[in-house]
C-alpha cells in the first residue's frame, strides 16, 4: 500500500533548519519586497463594484495647433480642430516659434478646422509673418462691448474604468510542525503568513506598475487590473516609443508633454538602468580637491529646464527601457469594499492547519493624458 504524500509544509521538510536559524535569507526576501512607487501613491479608499468607474473633466484648450504652414498673405488658417474656446474676436499668438510676434484675430469660424483671421492686428508687428506647420497659437479671448452672443464652452465628462484584481496566498502546515519548538520562529503559521504577505505586496506593486486590464471575468477568464504604465502608454501623445539613449533633452521633452497640457509632475520613475544615468548628467561639473579619497554622486532631485523639481524614484518593477514623469497625486489604490488584505484561518484538513491571505484591489489613474509622460524604448 502506497504511503499518501502530504502537499503542505511538514516537519521533515524543515529538518535542516530546526536549530538556530540564520535569517539572512529572510532579510533578502524582505528587501526584494520593497514596493517603492507603490509607497508614493494614495491608498486606503474603497470601491463598490468589480468594474470601478470614475469621471474625468478637462478644461478647454488654451491653444490651437496649425495643420499646415501659414504664409504672410493668407486670410484663412487650417488647424487640427476648433476648440470651444475659439470664437470671433479671439487673438492668436504663436507660442512655438521664436521671433514670430504677429498677432492674428479670428474674424469667422469657417468650419471645424478652418478659421478666417485678420493679420498683424494691434501693435503686434508692422507686417504679417509666416507661421510654420504644427505651430501652437495661444488663445487670448477678447469680447466686444455689449456682446450678447452665447458661446457654450461646457466640456463633456469622460468615464474611465479599471478592474478589481484578486491577490491570494495560502499556507498549509502539518499539526506536528506547528507544535515543534523552533528557535527564531515561535509560530510557523504566522511566520509563513508574514512571508506570503511580503510576496503578495510585491505582486501588488508589480501590478500597479505594469498590470494589463482584463475586464469582465468568467469561468474561463481571470480578470486583472490596468497598471499606471498601461494607462499612460495608451495615450499616444504622452508616450515616446522611439529607441534612444537617456539624456537631458529626453527628460525635458517628457516634462514638456505634461507642461503643454497644463499638468504638473513631481517624480521621475525608472529602473536602475535608467535612474543611475541622472547622476552622470553633470559629471563634468564635479570637481575634486587633492585631499579627496572618494567620489560619489547620488541624485535625489532633478531640476528641469521648466523650473520644476522632480524627485528621483528607482523602482525595481519598471521595465529596463522605461522612464516615466508623473504626478503621484493622480494615482490611487482602492480596495473592493470589505476586501482589504486579511489573513483568514480555514478549516483544518486532516492533521493540518490552513490559512489564507486574500485581498481585491484596483487602481485609479486620473488625467493620464495631462499629468504623465512615458518613454518606453530607452537603450541600456
N, C-alpha and C positions, 0 to 999 in steps of 0.2 A: 504494500500500500504506500503510495507516494505521500511524502510529508507536505502539507499545504504551506505555500510560501506566504509570508506576511509582507504587504506592499508598503507599510508605513515605516517609521523610524523605530527600530528595535534596539535593545540594549547592546546586543552583539555587534551592531553597526558602529558603535561608539567605543569599542573596547580599547582602541589605541589612545583615547582621549579622556579616560575616566580619572586620570590623576590630575596634577596641577596643569591648568590649561594655559598655553601660550595664546594670548588674544590678539596677536599681531595680524592674523588673517582676518579676524573680525573687524579690526580697526580699518584695514584696507577696504573691506566691504562698505563700511560707513563712509569713507572718503569717496568711493565711487557713487554713493547715493546723493552726493551734493547736487541740489536742484537748481542753483544759480538763477537763471532767468525766472523760473517759477517763483522764487522768493521775492521778486520785484513787482509782481502783478497783484492786482486786487483779488481778494478771495473772501469767502465767508457768506456770500449771498446764496439764495436758493432759487430754483426754478420749479415749475409745477407740471411741465409736460416733457415727454421724452424728446419731442422736437421743439426746441426752445426758440422763440421768436422775439425780436426787438425791432424798434423803429429807428431810422436814422433820418436826419434832416441836414440839408446843406444850404448855405447862403447862396444867393445869386452870384454869378461870376462877376468879378470886378474888371474883367478884360475880355476882349475878343481877339481871336488869332487869325491872321491873314492866311487865306488859302490861294496864294498866287501873289506875285510881285505887283506893286502899285507904282506906276510912272507918275512923274510930276504933273502931267496934264489930265490924269484920269478923274472922272467925276463919280465913278462908282468903284466900290471895293468889294471883293469877294472874301467872305470869312467862313470859318468852319460851321458855325451855326449862330443864329441870332439869340443872344441872351435876353431874358425877360427884363433885364436891367438896361437895355438899349432902346431908346426912343428918340423921337425928333428933338433936337436941341442938345443931345449928349455930345460932349467933347471927347476926342480920342487922341491919346498921347502915346507915341512909340516908346515902350519901356525896354525894348530889346537892343536897339541899335544906338551906339554912342554917336553923338553929333547930329542926330536927326531930331530937330527941335520943332518941326512943324506940328501944329495942332489942327486936326480935322474936326468938322462938326457935322453930325448926322442931320440931313435935310429930309430924308424919307427912308422908311424901311421897305425896300422894293420887294423882297422875298425873304424866305427863311435863311438865305445865305448871301444876300446882296444888300448893301447899304449905299444910298446916294449920299454924297458928302460934299460939304463946302471945303475948299482948300485954303491953307495958310490963314486961318481966322485969327482975329485979335492981333496982338503984337508978338505972336509966337515966332514968326520968321518973315522976312521980306518976300520970299517966294516959296512956292510949293516944292517939296522934296520927294525923292523916290523912297519907297519903303520895300524892304526885302520880303520875299516869301517866308511865311511862318513867323513873322514878327508879331509880338503881342502888343495890342493897343489898349492902354489903360482907359477905363471909362470914368469920366468926370461929368456927373449929371448936372445939368442946368435947366431950370424951368422958366417959362415965360410968366411975367407978372399977370395975375388974374387968371392963370391957366385953369380951365375947367375940365380938361381931359382926364379920363380914368385909365390908368395903365396897371392892370393887375400884375403884381410881382410875387404872388403866392407861389411857394415851392411845394412840390409833392413829396410826401414822405416815402421812403423806400423801406421795405420789410426785409430783414436779414434773418438768418436762422443757423442753428447748429444742432447737432445730435448729441444726446447723452450717451456716454460710453461707460460700460461696467468694468470695474477693476476688481479682481478677485484672486485671493490666495488661500490655500488651506494648509493645515498641519495635522498629521496623524501620528500619535505617539503611543507605543505599547504601554500597558499598565505597569509592567516591570521597569521599563526605562524611566518612566515618570517617577517611580518610587526610589530609584537608586540615587544616593547622595553623591553629587559631583562637585568638586571644588571649582569655583568660578562660575558655575551655572546652577543656582539654587533651585530653579524650576525650569525644566526642559521645555514645557509647552510655552511658557511665557517668553523664554529665550528664542524659540523658533518663530513665534508670532512677531517678536521685535525685529528679527531678521527679515521676515516676509514683508513687514511694513516698510522697511527700507527699500526693498525691491519694488513694492507697489508704488511708492513715491517716485522712484526712478522711472518706472513705466509711465506715470502721470506726467513727469517732466518731459519725457520723450514725446508723448502725445501732444502736449501743449505746444511744443515747437514744430514737430513735423507730422502730426496726425493728418489723415485724409478722411473727409466725411463720407460715410456710407449710411445713408438715411433709411428710415423705414424699419428694416429688420424683419425677419420671418423665420420659419422653421429651418431654413437653409441659408439665411443671410445674417451675419453678425454685424450689428451696427457699430460705428465708430465716429469720433468727432473730428472736425477740422482743427488743425493747429494753426498758430499765427502765421507760419511760413506760407501755408496754402492760401490763407485769406489774402495775404499781400501778393503772392505770386499770381493770383487770378486777376490782379489789376495791372494790365499791360503797361499803363503809363507810369506805374510806380515800380516796375521791375526791369532791371537791366540784365539781360541774358548773354551779353557779349563776353566772349572769352578774353580776359585781360588780366594784367598784373595789378596788384594792390598799389595804390598811390594816393597822394593828397588830392589830386584832381577828382578821382573817383569818389572819395569821401564827400567832398564839397558838392559834386554833381548829385549824389544821392540826397544830401540835405536840401539842395535846391528844389528837388521834386516835391518835397514837403513844404518848403518856404513858398513856392509859387502857388500852392493850393491853399495857403493861409493857415497851414497846420504848424504845430510845434513838436519838436523832438528833443529828448534829453539823454538818450542812451544809444550806444553803438554796441551791437552784439555780434559775436562771431566765434569761430573755432580758434584754438590755439594757433593754428597755421596762419590765420589772418591777423588776429589781435596782437601778436607779438611784433608785427610789422609797424604798428603805431610807434613803438619805441625807436624805430630806425628812421622815422621821417625827419628828425632834426639831429641825427647822429653827428653830422658835420659841424654842428654848432656847440657840441660839448667839448670843453677844454679841461685838461688835467694838469694839476700842479705837479712839480717834480717829486713831492713827498707822498703823492697818492700811491696806495698799494693795491687798490682795487677799483674797478669801474663797473657800475651797473646802472641801467636806465629802466625805470618802470613807470609807464604812463598810466595814470588813473583818470585823467580828464584830457579832452582834446578840444581846442578852440577852433571852430570852423571859421571860414572867411566871412560868414554872415554874422559873426559875433556871438553865436550860441555855443555853450559848453556842452559837450557830450561826455557822460560817464562811460568809461570803457568796461564792458562786461564780457568776460570769457564764459562760454557755455559749451561744455563737452558734447552736448547733443546737437549742436549746429553741424550741418554738413560742411566738409572741409573747404568748399568753394564759396560759402555764404558770408555775406556781411549785410546786416540789417541796421538801418537807422530807425528808431522807433520812439513813440510816446507811450510809456508803460501805463499811463493813466487810462488809456483806451482799451486795456485788456483786463478781463475779469473772469475768474474761475468760479463756476456755480455748481453746487450740488443739487441733484434732484431732491425735492422735498422729503426729508426723513431718511435720505440715503447717503449721509456723510459717512466717511470711513469709520467702521466699528468692527471690533472683534466679537464674534458670537460663538460660544461653545455649542457644538452639535451633540446629538445623542451618541452615547457610546456604541461602538461597533465591535461586538465581542469583547475581547480584552484589550481595548484600545480607546484612547481619547481623541476626539476630532474637534478642531476649532477652525473657524473661517474668518477671514478679513474681507469685507466687501464694501464698495462704495460706487456711486454713479455720478459722473460729473460731465459738464460741458463747458465750452469756452465762448465768451463774447469778445469779439474784436470789432470795435466801433470805428467808423470812419477810416477804414483801411486804405481808401483811395486818397485820403488827405494827410494822414498822420504817420505813414510808414513808407519806407523805400527799401528795396532789396536788390542786391547783386548776387547772382547765383552761379557764376562760372569763373570765379577768380582762380588764377593759377597758384600752385603751391610753391 
